[in-house]
Amino acid sequence: MLASDLAKLEQILPDAGVQPAHPMETSRVLVGLMQLARGGWGESPLLPHDNDLVEVISPRVLRNLLSAVQFRDPATMRHSRRVAELGVGVAQTLGWEGKHLQILEVAALLHDIGKIGVPDNILFKPGALNPDEAELMSLHHSIGYDVLQACHVDKEVLNIVGHARDTLGAGGADGRLMAVPMGSRILAVSDAYESLRTDQSYRKGRSHDDAIRVLMSKAGTQFDGNIVSALDRWMRESGHQTPDFEPDSDSGSNDQSAFGCFHSPHAADALQSSTLCHIFSYLYFLESLYDGFYIVDSDLKVVVWNPGIETLLGKSVSEMLYHPWSARELQYADENGNPIDEDKCPLRQVLQTGRAMNIYGQVVTADGQFLNVEIQTVPLLDAQGRLHGVAEILRDRSRVAHKPQDYRDLKLAATRDALTGVANRGELEAQLTLLLAETSRLEWREPFSLIFMDVDHFKQINDNYDHVVGDKVLIEVARLVQRETYSAEIIGRYGGEEFVVLCPETSKEQAVNRANRIRVALSRVKIPDLKGRVVTASFGVTEAVPGDTLESLFRRSDKALYTAKRTGRNRTCSITAEEMAALSAKPAPVIAPKSVDFVMCAGFAACIPLDMVVHKLGGFVRDEHAKIVSVDSNRAVLTSGSAGFFGGWGSTDCSQPVQLEILFGQEQLPKESQGAMSRNGFVQVTAKVTPLGRIRSRDLFDARARRLLKRLCAFFAAELHIN
């Protein structure tokens, strides 16, 4: 930043003056951001609707931000306003009203404010961006998000803007898959549509029909097809589908929308807008060079928790933003892992001395792991030395070789199913655990349900065609489920041809309706490689209740699913916790596993029909990469893992070979259960694990055998109690 630019910045700080000890550059710039957050600079006339708008964002702050966008690039301002008009129109078509519309409008107006700090040679480049330029440009989303946090906008605005760039079922800042809120879906469609319709330096704008066609081609993966249809309908009804659909740009003070607080910048606004450009430019420096940062204000409340720090520490924005700072949240330690007392942690020391400091140490992530980091702690002082807050900037010392985008891509890939792109089994279980915890924290005020889905006769598809065709079927099924679900659902592949949909704020009855809609839509899909064969699926639905665990929910929905398959397939069945308890009242007692001389035995009651045992066992074999030694009507022998060169056991499951013998008893029907569910009984399963190769440690074998038996129980939707 040039000295002359810093001089301009000092003019907007409170009681600007000369100070012998000049604050460092980070302090100067971020103090300007804090000033903006406290209400903006200059005066702004009050409008009739300001009382409503102030609940979403300070009208003065909104005016300052929009003035800076207009000052930096009028084309971005026109784009943002058109996106806001489109988004509000679509939302009204979908039944939105009141404050929800204003929240969406503000989010649309400000979704591109991060572009304020993009260098001219990239922002105005008359052609496609190269990979490095594209990566820098992509930071504008995170930077705009940082600024909106500092400005204390409504949390729903943050939520909409924060997820607007996520594709359906894509990852959040921490690399985990998540649901995309409805407001974000509307913003994403409106943003893409406006870009397609507008002339760019490297292409002409498309017609309305062409733009809708492009969006529909990506429905279910990148965009919500229902919202694309609503946009098409609203555009035709409003008469805006013609090539020139730009609203009147001179609405002035009579505009009762959130945009009404903006007027074209005057000369007096130029310095403020220029200053904001410098603030945004410096945020680009922080975002691109470091792994994460956060800011606390003078009251020690967290006012910025950027996406990088969310990724680094695994602590979400909702947990940290606007909450009091506490050293317990970060759990500082020195380089050797020795805890640092709160009064000696960097932020406390900076508050006492007023001087920046830099240390190498460790912080604890949300999952309890120690992370080696470099920590820069900077006091945010104005020109007279008054404290406005503290910024703490972190660099992960363990991954200096990775570019930030590469690292985010790797983390996201770890949560996705490689074939279909939806959540994988591990991510489903992680998200369900979070959903259970959040619902419990809210005292179960909102229901949520789980849909378990299985493609009917999928083995026949693989046998009669080939596995390539089978993969195409699974990909098409995943796309259809994404198209047919709404806002908050998370879709994942549980294994093989089984899919799961997590449905927050959804009752069992609503989930059943949703499952039936997917079922009917799937039966109408035409896959050319199947030569006319219709693909159908069966569905099991259950609603979570207090006391549920991940295992109990999967077990219950799995039971409902196999009722649907047992009673004809291509149908939806549901089960409540009470019905499941009645079915489980009479099974044979669980046989506690015991270990005798390197042999571990266990038994459990699998609540599935006998004719489905082979189907479930096949999924277990695939996931474990096991080898089948022998199989007959009531017995299977498998091996899992392989020994090292000298026959010894290694440190991982794949290097610890074992033999697994599984015995299946006859199907037993509960005598006292009533209703349709009572037609399905349970199968008693006994499993025995013995080691292969050379092993001398009983503890090592016991740990390996217990892990294998637990995974076997999970596949059979059974519960194993290991003593």
N, C-alpha and C positions, 0 to 999 in steps of 0.2 A: 504494500500500500504506500502511495507517495506521501511525502511529508505534507504537501498542500492539502491532500485529501484528509489526512488526520486532523489538520487544523480546522477544516470544515466540520468534522465530526465533533470536535470539542465545543463548537458553538451551540450545539443542541443539548449538551449535558447541563445539568442544573448548576447555576452559578459558576459558569465556566470561568476559569482564570488560570493564572500561571502557577505551577507548583514546582518546587525545586526537584523533587523526586518524581519523575514522570512514570505513570503506570505503564506496564508492558502492553503490547499491541492487543493481545487477547482481551485484556481488561478494558481497554478503550472501546473496542468494537462491541463487546458483549454488554457493556454498560448502556450503549445506545439501544441495544435490543431490549434491555430491561426497562428503559425509559418508554419505549414504544408500548411495552406490555402494560405499563401502569396507566395507559389511557391515551397515548398518542401525543403528537405535537400539534400546536396551533389550535385554532378554533374551528368548529364545524356547526353549521346551523342545525337546530333540532327540527325534526320532521314529525308529522302526526303519528307515524308508526314507530317512532323511536322507542316508546315504552315497551313494545313487543320485541323489537330488534335487540335491545340492550340485554335481554335474557339469553341471547345467542352469542353476541359479540358487541363490544363497545362500538357505537356508530363512528366515533372519531378514529378508532383504530382501523375499522373497515375502510374509512375514507383514505387514511394514510396509505394503506396497503394498495388499494385500487389506484390511487394517484401514482404510486411508485411503478405499478405495472404499466399504466398508461404512459408514464414518462420514459420507461425503459423500452417498451415495444407496443405501440398501439394495436398491432395485429393480434398480440396475445390478449389484450384487453377485449377486443371484439370477439375473439374466439371464446373467452371465458363467459362473456355475457350471453352469447348464443347458446352455449352449453347449458347455462342456467335456465334460459327460457325453455329449451328442449326438455331438461330434466323436470322442471316444474310441470310442464304440459303432460309428460308421461305419468308423473306421480298423481296428478289430478285424475287422469284416465283410470288409474289403478285404485282410486278412492282415497288418496291422501288429502289431508286438509289441515288448516290451522298452523300451529307451531312447527309441525313436521315438514310442511312445505317450505317454511322460512329457513329451517335448518338445512334442508337440501339445497336451497337457493344459495345460501352463504357458502356451503361446501363447494358448489359448482363455480361460484365466482372466484374462489380462492384456491382452487385445486392446482393451478399452475403458477402460483406466486413464486415458487422456487426458481423459475426461469429468470427472475430479476437479476440473479448473480451469475448467469451463464455468460462466458466470454463472447464478445461480438463475433469472433471468427467461427464460433460453433453455432450460436443462436441464429445468425443470419447467413449461414453457409448456403450457397445456391446449388445444393446437391445433397446426395446421401452422405451420412456421417460414417467415418471409418470406425472400427471397433473401439479404439481408445476414446474418440470423441463421443461415441454413443454411450460408453460407460460413464464418462463425465456428465453428459446430459442426463443420464438416468438418475443422478444424485439429486436433481432438482426436486424430485418427489419427497425424499427424506428431508431436505432442507426446508421446504415449505411446511412440512409436518412439524419440524422443530420450532419454526416461528409461530405457528398456530398454537402450539402448546404454551409458549411463552406469553402469548396474547390472551390466555385464559378463555378461549372460545368454548362453546358448549361441547361437552364430551362426545355428543353424537356427531357433531361436525368432524371432530378428530377421527371418530370411528369410520365415517364415510370416506374421508380423504385418505385415511391410513390404509384402507383396503381396496381403494378404487383401481389400483394397478394389479391386484391379485386376479389370476384367472380362476375359474370355478374349481374349488378343491386345491388351489395352489397354496403356497406357503406364506407365513407371516414373517415378521422380522427375525424371529428366532429359528426360522427354517422349518417350522412345523406346519403341517397342513391345517387348514381351518376353514370354517364356513365364511362365505362372503356375504355381508349384510345387504339387504334389499336396496338401501340407499346407494351403496357402492356399486351395485349392479346397474342401477339406473344411471349413475354418473358415468360408468364405463361405456355403456351403450351410447349415451348422449355425446360423450367426448369423441368416441370413434366415428360416429355418424357425422358430426360437424367437421371433423378432419377430412373424411372422405368427400364431403360435399364441396370443400373449399379448395380453390386453386393453390397449389404448392409450387415452390421454385422448380421442382423436378417432375411435376405432372399436373394435368388439369383436373379440376374437381369433377366428381361423378354425378350422375343424375340420381334422383331419389330412389328409383327402382333399382339401379345398380348398387347403390350404397346399402339398401336393405338386403339385397341378394348376398353381398359380401358378408354382412353381419350374420345372416342366417346360416351361411356356410360354416361359421365358427360357433354356432349355437350349441350349448351343452359342454363346450370345452373352455372357450374364452368369454363368451357372452351368454346371457340368459335369453333363450328363445322367446319366452313369454313377454319379456320387456321389449325385445325387438318388434314383436307383433304389436304391442301397445304403442310404441313409437310410430310405427307405420300407420296405425289407425288414427292417432292424434294428428299426425301431419296431414293426412288426407281430409280429416274433418275440419281442421283449422285452415286449410288451403295453403299450407306452407311447403307443399312438396314441389313447388316450382323452383327453378334454379336460383332465384333471388329470394332467400327466406330470412335475410338479416332484419332484425327489428329496428325500429327508429332509434338512432343513436343519440338523439338530442331530446331525451325525455325530461331532463332537468329535475327541478324540485317537485314537480307534479307526480313523479314516479313513486308509487306507494310500495314498490318492491324494495328489497334490501339494497338494490343498485341505486335507489333514489338518494342515498346519502353521499353519492359520488358526484363530483363535477369535474370537468376537464381541468387539469392542473394549470394554475397561473404561475407567473414568474416566482412568486413567493414560495410556491410548492417545490420549485426545482431543487433547492438545496436539500430539503427534507427527503425528496425522492432519491437524489444522488447519494445521500447518506445511507439510505436503506439499501441501495445497490451495493455499497461497500460492505455493509453488514452481511448481506447475502453472499458476497464474494468470499468473505473470510470464513463463512460457514462451509463453503465448498472446500476450502483448505482443511478445515477440521474433519469433514466427512471423508475426504479422500485420503488423508495422511494417517489418520488414527482409527482405531477400532470402535470407539464409542466415547461419548461424553454426556455429562448431565450438569445441570445448573440448579443451585438452590438460591432463593432470594434472601433478603436481609432478615427475614423471619425464620430462616432455615426450612422453608418448604420447597419441595422439589417442583420447579416450574418448567424444566425441560428434561425429558428422559428420551434421548434420541433412539432411533431404531437400532443403531450400532450397539449401544449399551444394553438394549433389550436382548439382542442376539448374543452378546458376549456373556452376560450374567444369567440369562434365562428368566429374568424378572420382568413381568409385563408392565406396560404403561398404566393399566388400570390399577395395579398394585402400588405403583410408586408416585404417579403424577399427582401433585397438589397435596401430598401427604408429608408430614414432618420428617426431616432427614434423621436417620439414626445409624450409628456405626454398626449396630447389630445387623442391619440389612446387608452390609458389605463384608463384615467380619474380616477386617484387615489382619494380615500376618506378615512377618518379615520373610526374607528369602528362604529361611530354613523352616518355615511353617509355624513359627512361634507366634501366638496371638498378640496383637498390639492393643493395648488398653485404649478405651475411647478417648481419654484426655490426651493421648499421645498420637492419635491417628492424624494423617496429614491435614484433613479439613479443620480439625480443632486447632492444630498448631498454626495454620494460616490465619484463622480467625484471631488468634492471640497476637501474632507478630505483624500481620498485615503484609507479609512478604510471601511471594510464590515459592513453592518448593517442588522438588522432583525426587521420587524414590523408586527403587525396584523392590517389589514385594509380591504378595499373593492376596487374592480375594477369593471368597467362596461363592460358587455358582448356586443356582436354585436347586440343582440335583446333588449338592454336597461336595462337589469336586473343587480342589484347589487349583487356581489358575495363576500362572506366573505372568505378571504384568508390570509395565512401567506406568507410574501414576504421576501426572502433572497436576498440581493443585494451584489455582490462580485466584487471588482476591479480585473482585470486580469493583474497582475504585474509580470514582470520578476525578475530575481535574483538581479538586480540593481535598482529595484523600478520603472522601466519605464512602463507606462500604455499601454496595448495592446487592451483593451476593457473592457466591463462590462458584467457580467452574472447576470440575474435575475431569481430566482427559486421560483415557486409558489406551494403552497399546498392548496387545496380546503378544508376548515375547515368544510364544511357541509356534507361531505360524507366519513368520516374517516372509516366507517364500511364496505365500499365496496372495493373489490379488483378492480384494474384498468380494468382487462379484463371483470369482471362481469358488471362494469359500462358501458363499451363500448358496451357490448352485449345488455344491457337494452336500451341504447339510439338507437341502431340499430333496435331493435325489435319495437320501437315506430314508425319507418318509414316504416315498412314492412306490407304487407297484410298477415294476419296470415295463410290463406289457401294456397296461391300460392307463397308466398315469394317475389313477386315483390313489387314495391312501392305501398303504400296505397294512398287514395285520398288526404289526407293532405299533404303527401310528394310530390305528383304530383303537387299540387298547389304551394307548396313552390319552387320546382325546376323550374316551369314555370315562377314564379315571378322573380327568379334569372336570368333565360335565357332572359326574356324581358329586365331586367335592363342592363345585359351585352351587349346585341345586341344594345340597345339604346346608351350605352356608346361608342360603336365602330361605331356609326353613321350608323347602318344598312348596313354595308359593306358586311355582309354575311347574306343570308336568313335563316330562319328556319321555319319548318312546324309542324303541329300537325295532327296525325292520330287518329280518334275516331273509335273504333271497338266494334261491338255488336254481340254476338253469336246468330244465327237465331233459332227461335222456342225453346228457352231454357226452357221455362215453360213446353212445351210438354215433354222434356227429364225428368224433375223432376216429372211430373205427370205420365208418362208411365213407368218409371223405379223407381227410388227413389232419394232422395237427396244425398245419398252417391255416386251414379253414377254421378249425376250432379256435385258434387265436383270434381270427377275424371276428368270429361270433362274440368272443369275450370283449373285444375292443368296442364292438357296436353296442353290446349290452351296457357297458360302462358309460358310453356317450349318451345313450337313451336315458339312463337313470339320471344323469346330470341334467339333461334337458327337462325332465319331468319333475324335478324337485325344485323347491323354492329356498330363498334367502339363507336360512340358518343351518340347513342340513349338511352333514359331512358324509361323503360316500367313500367306501373303501372295499377292497377285495380281501376277503377273509382267507381265501385259499382255494385253489382249483377254480371251480365254477360257482363258488359261493361269494355273495356280496352282502355288505351290511350298510344300512343307512341310519345314522344317528339323527334323531329329530327333536331338537330342543323346543320347548314351549308347545308341545304337541301331545294331545291325549291319545289313548289307545284307539278310540273311534276315529279320530282324525288320521292317525297313522294307517289304519286299515283302509280308509278311503284313498289315501295317498298310494298305498301298495297296490290297490286295485287299479288305480289310474295307470301306474307303471306297467302292470300286468297286461292290461288291455292294449296299451300302446305297443308293447313288445310283440304281441301276437300279430300286429299289423305291419311289422318291419319286414322288408324284403331284402334278403342277402343273396345276391346273384350266385355265389359259389354253392349255395345249398340247393339250387335248381328247384325252387318252389317249396321246399320244406319250411314249415312254420316253426319258429323258435318260441317256446313258452317257458314260463318259470313259475315256481311255487314260492309262497311267502309265509313267513311266521312273524307275528307281531306281539310285542308285549310292552307294557308301560312300567317305568321304574317306580319303585315305592321306597319309603324310608327303610333303611337297613339293607338295601340291595348292595351287592358287590359286582365287580366286573364279571366274575364267574357265574353268579346267580342269574344275571341278566342274559348272558350268552346261553346258559343252559336252558332258560325258560323259552327264549325265542327259538332256539334250536328244536325244542320239543314241539312248539307250534308249527314250525316249518315241516317237520317230518309227519305231523298229522295231516298237513296239506298234501304231502306227497303220498301218504298212505291212503288217503281218501279220494284219489283220482288225479292229482297234480293239476297244474295251471289253475290254482286257486289260492286264496288267502285265508289263513286260520290265525286266531289270536288266543292268548291264554293270559290269565291274571295270576298274580302271586298266590291268591287263595286256591285257585284251581290246581296250580302246580303243587302246592302243599298237600292237597288231597290225594294227588297221584303219587306223591313220594312218601305217603304215610306208611305203606306196607312193604316196601322193598326189603330184600334180605339185608341183614346188617353188613356194614362195610368191614372187610377183613383188614385189620391194621397190618401194614407191611412189617416184615421182620427180616433181619439180616443174620444169616447163619453161615459162617465160613465162606465169605465171598459169594453168597447167594442172597438176593433180596426178592421177596415175594410180596405181592399186594393184590387186593381185589376191590372191585367197586361195582355198583349197579349202574349200567348205562341205560338211560331212559330213551331208547330208540328201538324200533322194530328189528327183529332178527335179520330180516332180508336187507337191511341197510348197513349191517355191520361191515361187509366187504367194502362198500362205498366209502365209509368213514376210514377204514383201515388203509385204503389206497391213498387218501390224502395225507395220512400220517407218514406212510412210506416215502411219499414224494418230498415232504417237507424235511424229513430227517435224512434224506439221501441214503436210506437203508437198502439192504439187499435181502430179497426173499429167499430163504433156504428151502422151506416147504410150506404148503398150505393144503388143508383138507377141510371137511365140513365144519369142524368145531375146534380146529387148532391151526395156529400159524407160528412159524419160527423165522425170525429176522436177525440180521446182524447190522450193527451200526458202528462206524468208525473203523480205523485201521491202525495197526501198531507201527512203530518206527522200524528202522533197518534191523535192529537187534531184538525186536519183539517187545520192547519196553513201552510203557505208557508215557504220553506227553502231557502237556499242560492244558490242552483244549479237548472238547468233546470229540472232535473229529480224529484226534490221535489217541483216544481211549476206547478201544474196541470192546464191545459187549455183544452177547447173544440175548435176544428177547423172545421168550416163549409165551404165547398168548392162548388161553383156553376160553372158549365161549360156551356158556351153559344154554339151556333151552329158554325160550322167551316165556316170561311169566306175566300173567295179567292180574292187576290189582282187583280183588273181588269186591271191595266196598266203594270203588270210585264209580261215579255216575256220569252220564253224558257222553258226547262224542269223543272226548279225550280219553275215556276209559278203554277204547278199543286198542290203544297203544300201551304196551306194558314195558318191561325192562328186561335186560339181558345181564346175567351175572358174568362178569369178566374177571379172570384170574391171570396175573402176569408174573413171570419169573425172569429175573435178570441175572446173568452169570458173566464173569469177565473172560475175555480172550487175551492172549498174549501174556507177557510177564509183568506181574504187578505184586508189590509187597505191602502196599499201604491199604489197610482196610478203610480208613477215613476217605481216601481218594476214591475208592470204589463206591462207598456208600453215597458220597456226594454225586457222583456220576449217575448212579442208578436212580437216585431220588429225582434228579432233574428229568431223566428219561421217562419215569413213571408219571410225573406230573404233566409232562407234555402229552403223554398218551391219554391221560384222563381228560385233558382239555379238548382233545379231538372228539371224545365220546360224550362231551357235555356232561361229565360226571364230576363228582367232588371226592377227592382223595384226602384222607386224614392220615398224615404220617406222624408217627410217634417218635 
